[in-house]
Amino acid sequence: MPYIALYRKWRPRKFSDLVGQEHVSRTLAQAIATGRLGHAYLFAGPRGTGKTSTAKILAMALNCEHPDGAEPCGTCKSCREIEDGTAIDVYEIDAASNRGIDEIRDLRDRAKYASAEGRYTVYIIDEVHMLTTEAFNALLKTLEEPPAHVVFILATTEANKVPPTIQSRCQRFDFRRITVGEIEARLRYVCDQMQTAAEDKALELIALQADGGLRDALSILDQCISLGDGAVTEALVQEMLGLVGHSWIYRMTEALAAHQAQEVLGVLAELLRDGKDLRQIVAELELHLRSLMIYQAAGTVEGLDLYAEPEDVLKKQAPLWPPAAFMQMLTRLHEAQQELRWSPQPRITVEIALLALARGDYGPMENLDAQMAAAKASAAAPQRAASTTADDARLAQLEARIEKLTQALASRPSVPTPAGTSSVASTTPVRLAPPKRAAPIEDAAAASPPVQASEADRAQWKQAVDTFRNGHDDNIAVCLDPAQLLSLADGKCELLFPFKHGVRARLLLSPNFRPKVEGKLAEFFGHPVELVFHIEKPGAPATRVQAPSKKKKEPPLPHAYRPAKVDERAMKPEEQKNFQHSMDIINKFGGGTIVEKPAPPEGAKGVPPEALPPAMEESTAPPAPPQQDSQSAPPFDDNDAPPPFDDSDAPPDDEDDELPPDGADD
């Protein structure tokens, strides 16, 4: 007779043989005894907990010829055929390999026929969650209203994948994990029946490794019996399963508590030399730390399914850490377990985790960046202090030099200037002035213009400014924002600008903006509007800003400055591009004339001032020493330079003009 595996040989054959599922066995036995049978059952639970065995016991009880109450006899022809898998009226279907709609259609067609031998036709569909959606839909009608002689038993380890429409048509029974004590008792019963010697520690270790599945426990016991010489010992079980062993784990735990990193790494190296698996090492260390955590919290080992831990060891090692440390250590080891799945160097991953625990760094890996930043900050603190001292010294030297330069400039005598030029400080940059412009500023009354605008006028003016902003003219709106409405009557709009925003007023009155602003305002108010701006100067009366006068006809260029003829066709492409860019800039500011640079007279190094047109003379420049070269420049147009900032800055029409210093607007 061929050998039969223990989990098959010792499969339960009665409801009373079921281990750890009393709620299921008692309910089914009562239903059979009272005749209150359901047409469909759903058995859900982890592997190895007795789902298929219970389905077979139920099928045997339904068709048994000589039942003992609700229990099958196990000796009649029907019971033996069901146990052997040869019964005609009991169909065992593996849904993992028969998951299509065609198989379910065939089942549905066979269910119409009466039973061949027994009272019931039983369909046991294992791993039912593997059926396709179409197969489930095809099974719905038959499952809801099957023939009176048909009973469906569906078994699954993933009940969440079974559609609710199927579950609602079945009586569901949830199988729970079997406890360590129940598995150990069943293993002891099997060993006694087989007359096999087994240590209690060995059976307890097997029950722990089975993880709640009795089938797994029987399979491990079967292997141990085959490996051993008639006796099952704890060392044999550890060797067969590749377990690390309690002694190694206890040694590593004490080293972690004492912060002995070298001892921890030494234990790990010895275990790896003995062929132990890294995942198993981490797993057993986690189980031991869990036992310490639970024992510290509960103070007992009764009914806690701990990792076969002696109470004296737990009592000794549990106080080594505070309660919060256990949770952080377990979290860190869980992360290491996850990283082992993808790490190209698993040993390094485990060593990093163990070193972190040995040093008391129980935080998760997400805090690594913060820890590194803190370490760098502490290391750079002395350097930063030295750098701060050096910076303070350099700053003191710079302040001393600035003070000396300020005193030297203050004591420096003013430089005399020739007639016709302006006197400026030596630190003022020299700029070429524009040719001539209309007087943009006229003196107003001694006091600021009175505010005559009403609240309604100001509200209407605010709406007018918003029209520029809504019409994508943000630059105009920004220029108008700081202005205060003085008067809005007689077709005039008088605004008062603060001194620091005077440039905005002059920009709005330039030929490029004024027509657009007045046109928009005329469209908004429904009548022509003339802009009148006033600039409020600190400590001085407000001044009125007028639009630049029309361009006067420029005098003809001297004979030495003749208009230049430019042939763009003779230029290279890059030169043409640069030339067009320059012309665009010139035209943007009002246009101008390109002239040829005259050749200096014989024996002269430069052009005498008399040969220069009035617009080309240098303004605000200090007197040049004798025989110093003078630079000539092309003439400016009226709009080439920004307008001046106040009354004192604007020269008469026939005099040169100096640009205001940078930053005057602010």
C-alpha positions as CSV (number, residue, x, y, z in Angstrom):
1,M,0.0,0.0,0.0
2,P,1.5,3.4,-1.0
3,Y,2.4,5.9,1.7
4,I,-0.2,8.5,2.5
5,A,0.9,11.9,3.8
6,L,-0.1,12.7,7.4
7,Y,-2.4,15.6,6.5
8,R,-4.4,13.2,4.3
9,K,-4.3,10.2,6.7
10,W,-5.4,12.3,9.6
11,R,-8.0,14.4,7.8
12,P,-11.1,14.9,9.9
13,R,-14.0,12.5,9.0
14,K,-16.6,13.7,11.5
15,F,-17.7,17.0,12.7
16,S,-16.3,16.1,16.1
17,D,-12.8,15.7,14.6
18,L,-12.7,19.3,13.4
19,V,-10.0,21.3,15.3
20,G,-10.7,24.9,16.3
21,Q,-13.9,25.3,14.3
22,E,-16.6,24.4,16.9
23,H,-18.9,27.2,15.8
24,V,-19.0,25.7,12.3
25,S,-19.3,22.0,13.2
26,R,-22.0,22.7,15.8
27,T,-24.1,24.8,13.4
28,L,-24.0,22.3,10.6
29,A,-24.7,19.3,12.8
30,Q,-27.7,21.1,14.2
31,A,-29.0,22.0,10.7
32,I,-28.7,18.3,9.6
33,A,-30.4,17.0,12.8
34,T,-33.4,19.4,12.4
35,G,-33.6,19.2,8.6
36,R,-33.0,22.9,8.1
37,L,-30.5,22.5,5.3
38,G,-29.4,25.4,3.1
39,H,-29.1,25.1,-0.7
40,A,-25.7,26.9,-0.8
41,Y,-22.8,27.4,1.7
42,L,-19.8,29.6,1.6
43,F,-16.7,28.6,3.6
44,A,-14.1,31.3,4.0
45,G,-10.9,31.3,5.9
46,P,-7.1,30.9,5.8
47,R,-5.4,27.9,4.3
48,G,-5.2,24.7,6.3
49,T,-8.1,25.5,8.6
50,G,-10.5,22.7,7.4
51,K,-12.8,24.2,4.7
52,T,-12.5,21.4,2.2
53,S,-12.6,18.8,5.0
54,T,-15.8,20.3,6.4
55,A,-17.4,20.3,2.9
56,K,-16.6,16.6,2.5
57,I,-18.0,15.8,6.0
58,L,-21.2,17.7,5.1
59,A,-21.5,15.7,1.8
60,M,-21.0,12.4,3.7
61,A,-23.6,13.4,6.3
62,L,-26.2,14.3,3.6
63,N,-25.8,10.9,1.7
64,C,-24.8,8.6,4.6
65,E,-26.8,5.3,4.7
66,H,-26.4,4.8,8.4
67,P,-25.9,8.2,10.1
68,D,-25.2,8.5,13.8
69,G,-27.4,11.4,14.5
70,A,-25.8,14.3,12.5
71,E,-22.4,12.4,12.1
72,P,-21.7,10.2,9.1
73,C,-20.9,6.6,9.9
74,G,-17.8,6.6,7.6
75,T,-18.2,2.9,6.8
76,C,-21.1,2.7,4.3
77,K,-20.5,2.7,0.6
78,S,-21.5,6.3,0.1
79,C,-19.1,7.5,2.9
80,R,-16.2,5.5,1.5
81,E,-16.8,6.7,-2.1
82,I,-16.9,10.3,-1.0
83,E,-13.8,9.9,1.1
84,D,-12.0,8.2,-1.9
85,G,-13.3,10.8,-4.3
86,T,-15.2,8.4,-6.5
87,A,-18.8,9.3,-5.5
88,I,-21.0,9.9,-8.5
89,D,-23.2,12.4,-6.8
90,V,-20.4,14.5,-5.3
91,Y,-18.5,16.8,-7.7
92,E,-15.2,18.5,-6.5
93,I,-14.4,21.3,-8.9
94,D,-11.2,23.3,-8.8
95,A,-12.2,26.8,-9.8
96,A,-8.6,27.8,-10.4
97,S,-8.5,25.5,-13.5
98,N,-12.2,25.4,-14.3
99,R,-13.0,29.1,-14.1
100,G,-14.7,29.8,-17.4
101,I,-18.3,30.3,-18.4
102,D,-18.3,27.0,-20.3
103,E,-17.6,24.9,-17.3
104,I,-20.3,26.7,-15.3
105,R,-22.8,26.2,-18.1
106,D,-22.0,22.5,-18.0
107,L,-22.5,22.4,-14.2
108,R,-25.8,24.2,-14.6
109,D,-27.0,21.7,-17.2
110,R,-26.0,18.6,-15.0
111,A,-27.7,20.1,-12.0
112,K,-31.1,19.5,-13.6
113,Y,-30.8,15.7,-13.4
114,A,-31.7,13.8,-10.2
115,S,-29.1,12.1,-8.0
116,A,-27.8,8.8,-9.2
117,E,-27.3,7.0,-5.9
118,G,-27.6,9.3,-2.9
119,R,-30.3,11.7,-1.7
120,Y,-28.4,14.8,-2.7
121,T,-26.1,16.0,-5.4
122,V,-23.3,18.0,-3.9
123,Y,-21.1,20.5,-5.8
124,I,-17.9,21.5,-4.0
125,I,-16.3,24.4,-5.7
126,D,-12.8,25.1,-4.2
127,E,-11.1,28.5,-4.6
128,V,-14.3,29.9,-6.0
129,H,-12.9,33.4,-6.0
130,M,-10.9,32.4,-9.1
131,L,-14.0,32.3,-11.3
132,T,-14.4,34.9,-14.0
133,T,-17.1,37.6,-13.8
134,E,-19.0,35.9,-16.6
135,A,-18.9,32.6,-14.8
136,F,-20.2,34.1,-11.6
137,N,-23.1,35.7,-13.6
138,A,-23.9,32.3,-15.2
139,L,-24.0,30.7,-11.7
140,L,-26.3,33.3,-10.2
141,K,-29.7,31.9,-11.3
142,T,-28.9,28.3,-10.5
143,L,-27.4,29.2,-7.1
144,E,-30.5,31.2,-6.2
145,E,-33.1,28.6,-7.1
146,P,-31.4,25.2,-7.5
147,P,-33.3,21.9,-7.7
148,A,-34.3,20.5,-4.3
149,H,-31.7,17.7,-4.5
150,V,-28.7,20.0,-5.2
151,V,-26.4,21.6,-2.5
152,F,-23.6,24.0,-3.4
153,I,-20.6,24.3,-1.2
154,L,-18.2,27.2,-2.1
155,A,-14.8,27.4,-0.5
156,T,-12.4,30.3,-0.7
157,T,-9.4,31.9,1.0
158,E,-10.3,35.4,-0.3
159,A,-13.9,36.0,0.4
160,N,-13.5,39.7,-0.6
161,K,-13.2,38.6,-4.2
162,V,-16.5,36.8,-4.3
163,P,-19.2,39.1,-5.6
164,P,-21.8,40.3,-3.1
165,T,-24.5,38.8,-5.3
166,I,-23.0,35.3,-4.8
167,Q,-22.4,35.8,-1.1
168,S,-26.0,37.0,-0.5
169,R,-27.3,33.7,-1.9
170,C,-25.2,31.6,0.5
171,Q,-24.9,30.8,4.1
172,R,-21.4,32.0,5.0
173,F,-19.2,30.4,7.6
174,D,-15.8,32.0,8.5
175,F,-13.1,29.6,9.6
176,R,-10.6,31.1,12.0
177,R,-6.9,30.4,12.5
178,I,-6.2,27.5,14.8
179,T,-4.4,28.5,18.0
180,V,-0.9,27.1,18.9
181,G,-2.3,25.1,21.8
182,E,-5.0,23.4,19.6
183,I,-2.4,22.5,17.0
184,E,0.0,21.3,19.6
185,A,-2.7,19.1,21.1
186,R,-3.6,17.6,17.7
187,L,0.0,16.9,16.9
188,R,0.4,15.1,20.3
189,Y,-2.7,13.0,19.5
190,V,-1.3,12.1,16.1
191,C,2.1,11.2,17.6
192,D,0.5,9.1,20.2
193,Q,-1.6,7.2,17.7
194,M,1.5,6.6,15.6
195,Q,3.6,5.7,18.6
196,T,6.2,8.3,17.7
197,A,8.2,10.1,20.5
198,A,8.2,13.9,20.3
199,E,9.3,16.5,22.7
200,D,6.8,19.1,23.8
201,K,9.2,21.9,22.8
202,A,9.5,20.4,19.3
203,L,5.7,20.2,18.9
204,E,5.3,23.7,20.2
205,L,7.9,25.0,17.7
206,I,6.1,23.2,14.9
207,A,2.7,24.7,15.9
208,L,4.3,28.2,16.0
209,Q,5.7,27.8,12.5
210,A,2.4,26.5,11.1
211,D,0.9,30.0,11.5
212,G,-2.6,28.8,12.3
213,G,-2.8,26.0,9.7
214,L,-3.1,22.4,10.9
215,R,-2.3,21.0,7.5
216,D,1.0,22.9,7.5
217,A,1.7,21.6,11.0
218,L,1.1,18.0,10.0
219,S,3.3,18.4,6.9
220,I,6.2,19.7,9.1
221,L,5.7,16.8,11.5
222,D,5.8,14.4,8.6
223,Q,9.1,15.8,7.5
224,C,10.6,15.7,11.0
225,I,9.6,12.1,11.4
226,S,11.2,11.2,8.1
227,L,14.4,13.1,9.0
228,G,14.7,11.9,12.6
229,D,15.5,8.4,13.9
230,G,12.2,7.7,15.5
231,A,12.1,10.8,17.7
232,V,11.2,14.4,17.1
233,T,13.4,16.8,19.1
234,E,13.6,20.6,19.2
235,A,17.1,20.6,17.6
236,L,15.8,18.4,14.8
237,V,12.9,20.8,14.1
238,Q,15.2,23.8,14.1
239,E,17.6,22.1,11.7
240,M,14.8,21.0,9.4
241,L,13.2,24.4,9.3
242,G,16.5,26.4,9.2
243,L,15.5,28.3,12.3
244,V,18.1,30.5,14.1
245,G,17.4,29.2,17.5
246,H,16.5,30.9,20.8
247,S,20.1,31.1,22.1
248,W,21.3,33.1,19.2
249,I,18.3,35.5,19.3
250,Y,18.7,35.9,23.1
251,R,22.4,36.7,22.6
252,M,21.7,39.3,19.9
253,T,18.9,40.9,22.0
254,E,21.2,41.4,25.0
255,A,23.9,42.9,22.7
256,L,21.4,45.3,21.2
257,A,20.3,46.4,24.7
258,A,23.9,47.0,25.7
259,H,24.6,49.0,22.5
260,Q,27.4,46.6,21.6
261,A,27.5,47.0,17.8
262,Q,30.5,44.7,17.4
263,E,28.8,41.8,19.3
264,V,25.7,42.2,17.2
265,L,27.6,42.1,13.9
266,G,29.6,39.1,15.2
267,V,26.4,37.1,16.0
268,L,25.0,38.0,12.5
269,A,28.3,36.8,10.8
270,E,28.3,33.5,12.7
271,L,24.7,32.8,11.7
272,L,25.4,33.5,8.1
273,R,28.4,31.2,8.2
274,D,26.1,28.5,9.5
275,G,23.9,29.0,6.4
276,K,21.0,30.8,8.1
277,D,18.7,33.0,6.0
278,L,18.7,36.7,6.5
279,R,14.9,36.9,6.3
280,Q,14.6,34.1,8.9
281,I,17.0,36.0,11.3
282,V,15.1,39.2,11.1
283,A,11.8,37.3,11.4
284,E,12.8,35.5,14.6
285,L,14.2,38.7,16.1
286,E,10.9,40.4,15.4
287,L,9.0,37.5,17.1
288,H,11.2,37.7,20.1
289,L,10.8,41.5,20.4
290,R,7.1,41.0,20.1
291,S,7.1,38.5,22.9
292,L,9.0,41.0,25.1
293,M,6.6,43.8,24.2
294,I,3.5,41.8,25.0
295,Y,4.9,40.4,28.2
296,Q,5.9,43.8,29.3
297,A,2.4,45.1,28.6
298,A,0.4,42.1,29.9
299,G,2.8,40.6,32.5
300,T,1.9,37.0,31.6
301,V,2.3,34.5,28.8
302,E,-1.0,32.7,29.3
303,G,-3.1,32.6,26.1
304,L,-0.8,35.0,24.1
305,D,0.7,32.5,21.6
306,L,4.2,33.8,22.2
307,Y,7.2,32.5,20.3
308,A,7.9,29.5,22.6
309,E,9.5,31.8,25.0
310,P,10.5,30.7,28.6
311,E,8.9,33.0,31.1
312,D,12.2,33.5,32.9
313,V,13.9,34.9,29.7
314,L,11.0,37.3,29.1
315,K,11.1,38.4,32.7
316,K,14.9,39.1,32.4
317,Q,14.9,40.9,29.0
318,A,11.5,42.8,29.0
319,P,12.8,45.6,31.2
320,L,15.7,46.3,28.9
321,W,13.7,48.8,26.9
322,P,10.9,51.2,27.5
323,P,7.5,50.3,26.0
324,A,7.7,52.8,23.2
325,A,11.1,51.5,22.1
326,F,9.7,48.1,21.2
327,M,7.2,49.5,18.7
328,Q,9.9,51.7,17.1
329,M,12.3,48.7,16.9
330,L,9.7,46.5,15.3
331,T,8.8,49.2,12.8
332,R,12.5,49.5,11.9
333,L,12.8,45.7,11.4
334,H,9.6,45.7,9.3
335,E,11.2,48.2,7.0
336,A,14.3,46.1,6.7
337,Q,12.1,43.1,5.8
338,Q,10.5,45.0,3.0
339,E,13.9,46.3,1.7
340,L,15.2,42.7,1.6
341,R,12.9,41.9,-1.2
342,W,14.5,44.4,-3.6
343,S,18.0,45.1,-2.1
344,P,20.9,43.9,-4.3
345,Q,22.9,43.5,-1.0
346,P,20.6,42.0,1.6
347,R,23.3,41.6,4.2
348,I,24.1,45.3,4.1
349,T,20.4,46.1,4.6
350,V,20.2,43.9,7.7
351,E,23.5,45.2,9.1
352,I,22.3,48.8,8.8
353,A,19.1,48.0,10.6
354,L,20.9,46.2,13.4
355,L,23.4,49.0,13.8
356,A,20.6,51.5,14.1
357,L,19.0,49.4,16.9
358,A,22.3,49.0,18.6
359,R,22.9,52.8,18.6
360,G,19.4,53.5,19.9
361,D,18.3,55.0,16.5
362,Y,14.8,53.5,16.3
363,G,13.4,56.1,13.9
364,P,12.1,55.1,10.4
365,M,14.2,55.5,7.3
366,E,12.1,58.6,6.3
367,N,14.0,60.5,9.1
368,L,17.4,59.7,7.6
369,D,17.6,63.0,5.7
370,A,16.8,65.0,8.8
371,Q,19.4,63.0,10.9
372,M,22.1,63.6,8.2
373,A,21.3,67.3,8.1
374,A,21.5,67.6,11.9
375,A,24.9,65.7,11.8
376,K,26.2,68.1,9.1
377,A,25.0,71.1,11.0
378,S,26.7,70.0,14.2
379,A,29.9,69.3,12.3
380,A,29.9,72.6,10.6
381,A,29.1,74.6,13.7
382,P,32.9,75.4,14.6
383,Q,33.6,76.3,10.9
384,R,30.6,78.6,10.9
385,A,31.7,80.3,14.1
386,A,35.2,80.8,12.6
387,S,33.8,82.1,9.4
388,T,31.5,84.5,11.2
389,T,34.5,86.0,13.1
390,A,36.4,86.4,9.9
391,D,33.4,88.1,8.2
392,D,33.1,90.5,11.1
393,A,36.7,91.5,10.8
394,R,36.4,92.1,7.1
395,L,33.3,94.1,7.6
396,A,35.0,96.3,10.2
397,Q,37.9,97.0,7.7
398,L,35.4,97.9,5.0
399,E,33.5,100.3,7.2
400,A,36.8,102.0,8.2
401,R,37.8,102.4,4.6
402,I,34.4,103.8,3.7
403,E,34.6,106.3,6.5
404,K,38.0,107.5,5.3
405,L,36.8,107.9,1.7
406,T,33.7,109.9,2.9
407,Q,35.9,112.3,4.9
408,A,38.3,112.7,1.9
409,L,35.4,113.5,-0.5
410,A,33.9,116.0,2.0
411,S,37.2,117.9,2.4
412,R,38.0,117.9,-1.4
413,P,37.7,121.4,-2.9
414,S,35.2,122.0,-5.7
415,V,36.5,122.0,-9.2
416,P,36.0,125.2,-11.2
417,T,33.9,124.9,-14.3
418,P,34.0,127.0,-17.5
419,A,31.2,129.2,-18.5
420,G,28.3,127.5,-20.3
421,T,28.6,124.3,-18.3
422,S,27.0,123.0,-15.2
423,S,28.9,122.4,-12.0
424,V,28.4,118.9,-10.6
425,A,30.2,116.7,-8.1
426,S,33.1,114.7,-9.4
427,T,31.3,111.5,-8.5
428,T,28.3,112.3,-10.8
429,P,28.5,110.3,-14.0
430,V,28.8,112.3,-17.2
431,R,26.1,111.7,-19.8
432,L,25.3,113.0,-23.2
433,A,22.3,115.3,-23.0
434,P,19.4,115.2,-25.5
435,P,19.3,118.1,-28.0
436,K,16.5,120.3,-26.8
437,R,13.0,119.8,-25.5
438,A,10.0,121.9,-24.7
439,A,9.7,123.1,-21.2
440,P,7.8,120.2,-19.6
441,I,7.2,121.9,-16.2
442,E,5.6,125.2,-15.3
443,D,5.5,126.8,-11.9
444,A,2.1,126.4,-10.2
445,A,0.7,128.2,-7.3
446,A,2.6,128.4,-4.1
447,A,0.3,125.9,-2.5
448,S,-0.8,122.5,-3.7
449,P,-3.8,122.5,-6.0
450,P,-7.0,122.1,-4.0
451,V,-8.9,118.9,-4.3
452,Q,-12.2,119.6,-6.0
453,A,-13.2,116.1,-6.9
454,S,-16.2,114.6,-5.2
455,E,-16.7,111.1,-3.8
456,A,-18.7,110.2,-7.0
457,D,-15.9,111.6,-9.2
458,R,-13.3,109.5,-7.3
459,A,-15.4,106.3,-7.6
460,Q,-15.9,107.0,-11.3
461,W,-12.1,107.6,-11.7
462,K,-11.3,104.3,-10.0
463,Q,-13.6,102.5,-12.5
464,A,-11.8,104.3,-15.3
465,V,-8.4,103.0,-14.1
466,D,-9.9,99.5,-13.8
467,T,-10.8,99.6,-17.5
468,F,-7.1,99.9,-18.4
469,R,-6.3,96.9,-16.1
470,N,-9.2,94.8,-17.5
471,G,-8.2,95.8,-21.0
472,H,-4.7,94.3,-20.5
473,D,-3.1,97.8,-20.3
474,D,-1.5,97.0,-16.9
475,N,1.4,99.4,-17.5
476,I,-0.9,102.4,-17.8
477,A,-3.0,101.3,-14.8
478,V,0.2,100.9,-12.8
479,C,1.2,104.5,-13.7
480,L,-2.2,105.9,-12.8
481,D,-2.5,104.0,-9.5
482,P,-0.5,106.4,-7.3
483,A,-2.2,109.5,-8.7
484,Q,-4.8,111.5,-6.7
485,L,-7.8,112.9,-8.5
486,L,-8.0,116.7,-8.1
487,S,-10.7,117.7,-10.5
488,L,-12.8,116.0,-13.2
489,A,-14.7,118.8,-15.0
490,D,-14.8,120.9,-18.1
491,G,-13.2,118.1,-20.1
492,K,-10.1,118.1,-18.0
493,C,-8.8,115.4,-15.7
494,E,-6.4,116.9,-13.2
495,L,-4.2,114.4,-11.2
496,L,-1.7,114.9,-8.4
497,F,1.3,112.6,-8.4
498,P,3.7,112.1,-5.5
499,F,7.2,113.3,-6.1
500,K,8.7,109.9,-6.3
501,H,6.2,108.9,-9.1
502,G,6.9,111.9,-11.3
503,V,8.4,109.8,-14.0
504,R,5.1,108.0,-14.4
505,A,3.3,111.3,-15.0
506,R,5.9,112.3,-17.7
507,L,5.6,108.8,-19.3
508,L,1.9,109.1,-19.6
509,L,2.2,112.5,-21.3
510,S,4.7,111.2,-23.8
511,P,3.6,110.8,-27.5
512,N,3.6,107.1,-27.2
513,F,1.0,106.9,-24.3
514,R,-1.0,110.1,-24.1
515,P,-3.2,109.6,-27.2
516,K,-4.0,106.1,-26.0
517,V,-4.8,107.2,-22.4
518,E,-6.9,110.1,-23.5
519,G,-8.7,108.0,-26.1
520,K,-9.6,105.3,-23.5
521,L,-10.8,108.0,-21.1
522,A,-12.9,109.7,-23.7
523,E,-14.5,106.3,-24.6
524,F,-15.2,105.7,-20.9
525,F,-16.6,109.2,-20.0
526,G,-18.3,109.8,-23.4
527,H,-16.6,113.1,-24.1
528,P,-13.0,114.2,-24.9
529,V,-10.7,114.4,-21.9
530,E,-7.5,116.4,-21.5
531,L,-4.9,115.2,-19.0
532,V,-3.4,117.7,-16.6
533,F,-0.9,116.3,-14.2
534,H,0.7,117.9,-11.1
535,I,3.7,116.6,-9.2
536,E,3.9,117.2,-5.4
537,K,7.5,117.9,-4.4
538,P,8.5,117.6,-0.7
539,G,9.0,121.1,0.8
540,A,8.0,122.8,-2.5
541,P,4.8,123.8,-4.3
542,A,3.3,121.3,-6.7
543,T,4.3,121.7,-10.3
544,R,2.2,121.1,-13.3
545,V,3.4,118.7,-15.9
546,Q,2.7,119.5,-19.6
547,A,3.0,117.4,-22.6
548,P,6.1,118.0,-24.7
549,S,5.8,120.6,-27.4
550,K,5.8,119.7,-31.0
551,K,9.1,119.1,-32.5
552,K,10.8,122.1,-33.9
553,K,12.5,121.8,-37.2
554,E,16.0,120.9,-36.5
555,P,18.7,123.1,-38.0
556,P,20.6,121.6,-40.9
557,L,23.5,119.5,-40.0
558,P,26.9,121.0,-40.4
559,H,28.8,120.2,-43.6
560,A,31.0,117.9,-41.6
561,Y,27.9,115.7,-40.6
562,R,26.3,114.4,-43.7
563,P,23.5,111.8,-43.6
564,A,25.0,108.3,-44.0
565,K,24.0,106.0,-46.8
566,V,23.6,102.4,-45.6
567,D,23.5,99.5,-48.0
568,E,21.9,96.6,-46.2
569,R,22.4,94.3,-49.1
570,A,26.2,94.5,-48.7
571,M,26.0,93.5,-45.1
572,K,26.3,89.9,-43.8
573,P,23.2,88.3,-42.3
574,E,24.4,88.8,-38.8
575,E,25.2,92.4,-39.5
576,Q,21.8,93.0,-41.0
577,K,20.2,91.5,-37.9
578,N,22.1,93.8,-35.6
579,F,21.4,96.8,-37.8
580,Q,17.7,96.2,-37.9
581,H,17.7,95.7,-34.1
582,S,19.4,99.0,-33.6
583,M,17.0,100.8,-36.0
584,D,14.0,99.3,-34.1
585,I,15.4,100.8,-30.8
586,I,16.0,104.2,-32.4
587,N,12.4,104.3,-34.0
588,K,10.9,103.2,-30.7
589,F,12.2,106.4,-29.0
590,G,11.1,108.7,-31.8
591,G,13.6,108.2,-34.6
592,G,16.8,110.0,-35.5
593,T,19.4,110.6,-38.2
594,I,22.4,108.4,-38.9
595,V,25.4,110.6,-39.9
596,E,28.9,109.9,-41.0
597,K,31.7,110.7,-38.6
598,P,33.7,113.6,-40.0
599,A,37.4,113.2,-40.5
600,P,39.5,115.4,-38.2
601,P,41.4,118.3,-39.8
602,E,45.0,117.8,-40.6
603,G,47.3,118.3,-37.6
604,A,44.3,117.9,-35.1
605,K,43.6,114.9,-33.0
606,G,39.9,115.6,-32.6
607,V,37.1,117.7,-33.8
608,P,37.0,121.3,-32.4
609,P,34.0,122.2,-30.4
610,E,32.9,124.8,-33.0
611,A,32.4,122.0,-35.5
612,L,29.9,120.2,-33.3
613,P,26.2,121.0,-33.5
614,P,24.7,122.4,-30.3
615,A,23.0,119.1,-29.6
616,M,26.3,117.2,-29.7
617,E,28.2,119.2,-27.0
618,E,29.0,117.3,-23.8
619,S,27.1,118.6,-20.8
620,T,28.0,118.4,-17.2
621,A,31.5,117.2,-18.0
622,P,34.5,118.6,-16.2
623,P,36.9,120.7,-18.2
624,A,39.3,118.6,-20.3
625,P,43.0,119.3,-20.2
626,P,44.6,120.8,-23.3
627,Q,45.0,118.7,-26.4
628,Q,42.7,116.0,-25.0
629,D,40.6,114.2,-27.5
630,S,37.0,115.0,-27.5
631,Q,34.4,112.3,-28.4
632,S,31.7,113.0,-30.9
633,A,28.4,111.3,-30.9
634,P,25.3,111.1,-33.1
635,P,22.6,113.6,-32.3
636,F,19.7,112.7,-30.1
637,D,16.0,113.0,-30.9
638,D,13.5,114.6,-28.6
639,N,12.3,111.3,-27.2
640,D,15.6,109.6,-26.9
641,A,16.1,110.3,-23.2
642,P,13.6,110.1,-20.3
643,P,12.1,113.4,-19.2
644,P,13.5,115.4,-16.3
645,F,12.1,115.0,-12.8
646,D,11.5,118.6,-11.6
647,D,11.5,122.2,-12.6
648,S,15.1,122.9,-11.8
649,D,16.3,120.0,-14.0
650,A,14.8,121.3,-17.2
651,P,17.1,123.8,-19.1
652,P,15.8,126.4,-21.7
653,D,15.2,125.3,-25.3
654,D,18.6,126.6,-26.5
655,E,20.7,125.1,-23.7
656,D,21.9,121.6,-23.0
657,D,20.2,119.3,-20.6
658,E,21.5,116.9,-18.1
659,L,19.9,113.6,-17.2
660,P,18.9,113.3,-13.5
661,P,20.9,110.9,-11.4
662,D,19.8,107.3,-11.2
663,G,17.3,106.5,-8.6
664,A,15.7,110.0,-8.4
665,D,12.3,108.5,-9.0
666,D,12.5,106.5,-5.8
